[in-house]
Amino acid sequence: MDEITEVIAFWHDEVGPDRWYNATPELDAQIRARYQGLWDRARAGACDDWAQSAVGALALCILFDQMPRNMFRGEKLAFATDAQARKVADAAIERGFDLEIVDPLRQFFYVPFMHSESLADQERGVRLAAERMPDEHLLHAKAHRAVIARFGRFPWRNELVGRYSSDEEAAFLWQGGYERMLAHVAR
């Protein structure tokens, strides 16, 4: 099995939708042991040619956006390849590659925009989710956008990236943070 197919099969079949957003320390360790070397190579540009196909671009989006959040949970490195993920996703969407991938994997072309601290990227993420994904995904896109619209950044990243939290951000986190924002947007 080639590396592109292996990344997608692992993410879809072994991790699966139930654990995509509900990771455990064991899963984080497994992903780090299995994929950190590939992530390092891809980060350095060794896998850039993957972006020339829909499945390759999907694998890069997963490798750059999702896996670092597992491999480096609680570390600044979790966000180190976010810009690369957005670049790949942007080019893939421009070429229509996202529409070649079925749900639920298609969302991984859009999540890099939801992870951005740019309001323009957030707006794009909401638009893409509204046009191309089920309603549940749209709710999460709107919640991410609401946080960025309010704070200009994700307060839960502050400590990891060496930023101080404002009193308003600290209160937001103490009062439930993202989950509370999600409930507010769902109303």
Kinemage of the C-alpha trace (Angstrom):
@kinemage 1
@onewidth
@group {chain A} dominant
@subgroup {mainchain}
@vectorlist {calphas} color= white
{ca met a 1} P 0.000 0.000 0.000
{ca asp a 2} L 1.432 3.405 -0.898
{ca glu a 3} L 1.751 6.139 1.721
{ca ile a 4} L -1.202 8.173 0.447
{ca thr a 5} L -3.552 5.207 0.621
{ca glu a 6} L -2.119 4.176 3.980
{ca val a 7} L -2.705 7.613 5.559
{ca ile a 8} L -6.306 7.745 4.340
{ca ala a 9} L -7.059 4.124 5.262
{ca phe a 10} L -5.609 4.616 8.733
{ca trp a 11} L -7.532 7.843 9.303
{ca his a 12} L -10.827 6.525 7.950
{ca asp a 13} L -10.757 2.872 8.983
{ca glu a 14} L -8.539 2.615 12.053
{ca val a 15} L -9.222 5.963 13.690
{ca gly a 16} L -12.667 6.518 12.213
{ca pro a 17} L -15.281 9.209 12.733
{ca asp a 18} L -15.897 8.257 16.362
{ca arg a 19} L -12.329 9.146 17.306
{ca trp a 20} L -11.536 11.975 14.883
{ca tyr a 21} L -12.563 14.557 17.462
{ca asn a 22} L -12.430 12.397 20.608
{ca ala a 23} L -8.804 11.371 20.865
{ca thr a 24} L -7.146 9.531 23.714
{ca pro a 25} L -3.535 9.615 24.901
{ca glu a 26} L -3.140 6.130 23.421
{ca leu a 27} L -4.332 7.240 19.993
{ca asp a 28} L -2.128 10.318 20.143
{ca ala a 29} L 0.897 8.126 20.930
{ca gln a 30} L 0.001 5.682 18.155
{ca ile a 31} L -0.255 8.455 15.560
{ca arg a 32} L 2.990 10.018 16.737
{ca ala a 33} L 4.875 6.712 16.571
{ca arg a 34} L 3.455 5.826 13.184
{ca tyr a 35} L 3.377 9.173 11.377
{ca gln a 36} L 5.811 11.678 12.861
{ca gly a 37} L 8.545 10.642 10.436
{ca leu a 38} L 6.214 11.051 7.458
{ca trp a 39} L 4.963 14.380 8.851
{ca asp a 40} L 8.568 15.593 9.173
{ca arg a 41} L 9.274 14.613 5.562
{ca ala a 42} L 6.053 16.188 4.290
{ca arg a 43} L 6.700 19.355 6.279
{ca ala a 44} L 10.069 19.625 4.518
{ca gly a 45} L 8.392 19.316 1.103
{ca ala a 46} L 9.139 15.676 0.314
{ca cys a 47} L 5.460 14.903 -0.342
{ca asp a 48} L 4.483 18.038 -2.265
{ca asp a 49} L 3.690 15.958 -5.360
{ca trp a 50} L 0.818 14.345 -3.450
{ca ala a 51} L -1.166 17.558 -3.955
{ca gln a 52} L -1.563 16.710 -7.660
{ca ser a 53} L -4.434 14.286 -6.998
{ca ala a 54} L -7.602 14.422 -4.912
{ca val a 55} L -6.591 11.529 -2.655
{ca gly a 56} L -3.058 12.846 -2.305
{ca ala a 57} L -4.287 16.310 -1.359
{ca leu a 58} L -6.674 14.741 1.151
{ca ala a 59} L -3.824 12.760 2.702
{ca leu a 60} L -1.742 15.941 2.979
{ca cys a 61} L -4.608 17.836 4.617
{ca ile a 62} L -4.966 15.052 7.182
{ca leu a 63} L -1.213 14.842 7.702
{ca phe a 64} L -0.736 18.627 8.034
{ca asp a 65} L -3.914 19.597 9.899
{ca gln a 66} L -5.297 16.650 11.846
{ca met a 67} L -2.390 14.426 12.800
{ca pro a 68} L -0.239 17.157 14.393
{ca arg a 69} L -3.105 17.903 16.786
{ca asn a 70} L -2.800 14.312 17.961
{ca met a 71} L 0.966 13.916 17.748
{ca phe a 72} L 1.736 17.159 19.539
{ca arg a 73} L -1.315 17.676 21.755
{ca gly a 74} L -0.525 20.342 24.306
{ca glu a 75} L 2.476 21.594 22.312
{ca lys a 76} L 3.011 24.516 19.935
{ca leu a 77} L 3.986 22.039 17.196
{ca ala a 78} L 0.319 21.002 16.960
{ca phe a 79} L -0.200 24.075 14.747
{ca ala a 80} L 3.144 24.043 12.918
{ca thr a 81} L 1.777 22.889 9.562
{ca asp a 82} L -1.584 24.668 9.626
{ca ala a 83} L -0.496 27.092 6.885
{ca gln a 84} L 0.657 24.186 4.710
{ca ala a 85} L -2.702 22.474 5.243
{ca arg a 86} L -4.566 25.606 4.144
{ca lys a 87} L -2.346 25.975 1.080
{ca val a 88} L -3.009 22.370 0.029
{ca ala a 89} L -6.732 22.670 0.781
{ca asp a 90} L -6.998 25.929 -1.143
{ca ala a 91} L -5.362 24.475 -4.249
{ca ala a 92} L -7.398 21.263 -3.984
{ca ile a 93} L -10.685 23.149 -3.734
{ca glu a 94} L -9.675 25.360 -6.660
{ca arg a 95} L -9.177 22.209 -8.746
{ca gly a 96} L -12.434 20.602 -7.542
{ca phe a 97} L -10.598 17.787 -5.765
{ca asp a 98} L -12.765 18.141 -2.659
{ca leu a 99} L -15.846 17.205 -4.675
{ca glu a 100} L -14.164 13.967 -5.750
{ca ile a 101} L -13.988 12.822 -2.118
{ca val a 102} L -17.129 11.592 -0.380
{ca asp a 103} L -18.366 12.602 3.037
{ca pro a 104} L -17.207 12.188 5.785
{ca leu a 105} L -13.629 12.476 4.506
{ca arg a 106} L -14.426 15.574 2.439
{ca gln a 107} L -14.544 17.689 5.607
{ca phe a 108} L -10.762 17.493 5.925
{ca phe a 109} L -10.420 19.880 2.993
{ca tyr a 110} L -12.451 22.466 4.963
{ca val a 111} L -11.255 21.994 8.547
{ca pro a 112} L -7.921 23.767 7.885
{ca phe a 113} L -9.919 26.978 7.380
{ca met a 114} L -11.793 26.365 10.636
{ca his a 115} L -8.465 26.000 12.444
{ca ser a 116} L -7.213 29.346 11.137
{ca glu a 117} L -7.170 32.468 13.292
{ca ser a 118} L -8.015 34.590 10.231
{ca leu a 119} L -11.620 35.767 10.034
{ca ala a 120} L -11.460 35.584 6.220
{ca asp a 121} L -10.478 31.910 6.454
{ca gln a 122} L -13.285 31.349 8.954
{ca glu a 123} L -15.799 32.929 6.594
{ca arg a 124} L -14.562 30.651 3.841
{ca gly a 125} L -14.841 27.621 6.118
{ca val a 126} L -18.451 28.484 6.955
{ca arg a 127} L -19.289 29.040 3.290
{ca leu a 128} L -17.730 25.725 2.239
{ca ala a 129} L -19.436 23.848 5.065
{ca ala a 130} L -22.797 25.385 4.159
{ca glu a 131} L -22.447 24.512 0.497
{ca arg a 132} L -20.774 21.115 0.669
{ca met a 133} L -21.254 19.431 4.058
{ca pro a 134} L -24.054 18.207 6.355
{ca asp a 135} L -25.554 20.634 8.886
{ca glu a 136} L -23.584 19.243 11.847
{ca his a 137} L -20.332 20.332 10.226
{ca leu a 138} L -21.785 23.778 9.539
{ca leu a 139} L -22.574 24.216 13.226
{ca his a 140} L -18.928 23.606 14.138
{ca ala a 141} L -17.746 25.954 11.386
{ca lys a 142} L -20.023 28.688 12.728
{ca ala a 143} L -18.791 28.128 16.294
{ca his a 144} L -15.147 28.428 15.223
{ca arg a 145} L -15.962 31.598 13.283
{ca ala a 146} L -17.803 33.055 16.291
{ca val a 147} L -14.732 32.576 18.495
{ca ile a 148} L -12.471 34.295 15.960
{ca ala a 149} L -15.015 37.084 15.405
{ca arg a 150} L -15.123 37.690 19.154
{ca phe a 151} L -11.451 37.340 20.092
{ca gly a 152} L -9.443 37.392 16.860
{ca arg a 153} L -7.767 34.173 17.978
{ca phe a 154} L -8.488 30.892 19.736
{ca pro a 155} L -8.055 31.542 23.466
{ca trp a 156} L -7.369 27.864 24.186
{ca arg a 157} L -4.141 28.158 22.183
{ca asn a 158} L -2.795 31.121 24.134
{ca glu a 159} L -0.705 29.274 26.691
{ca leu a 160} L 0.672 26.842 24.104
{ca val a 161} L 1.886 29.585 21.792
{ca gly a 162} L 3.136 31.941 24.507
{ca arg a 163} L 0.293 34.460 24.487
{ca tyr a 164} L -1.356 35.972 27.530
{ca ser a 165} L -5.108 35.587 27.865
{ca ser a 166} L -7.217 38.674 28.381
{ca asp a 167} L -9.690 38.688 31.262
{ca glu a 168} L -12.476 38.173 28.725
{ca glu a 169} L -10.679 35.173 27.192
{ca ala a 170} L -9.999 33.650 30.609
{ca ala a 171} L -13.675 34.040 31.537
{ca phe a 172} L -14.703 32.477 28.225
{ca leu a 173} L -12.494 29.450 28.879
{ca trp a 174} L -13.619 29.132 32.485
{ca gln a 175} L -17.282 29.256 31.438
{ca gly a 176} L -16.990 26.383 28.972
{ca gly a 177} L -15.088 27.822 26.030
{ca tyr a 178} L -15.758 26.147 22.713
{ca glu a 179} L -18.538 23.879 23.988
{ca arg a 180} L -20.443 26.872 25.305
{ca met a 181} L -19.930 28.735 22.025
{ca leu a 182} L -21.180 25.680 20.141
{ca ala a 183} L -24.344 25.616 22.261
{ca his a 184} L -24.836 29.353 21.724
{ca val a 185} L -24.489 29.048 17.942
{ca ala a 186} L -26.892 26.081 17.903
{ca arg a 187} L -29.717 28.184 19.386
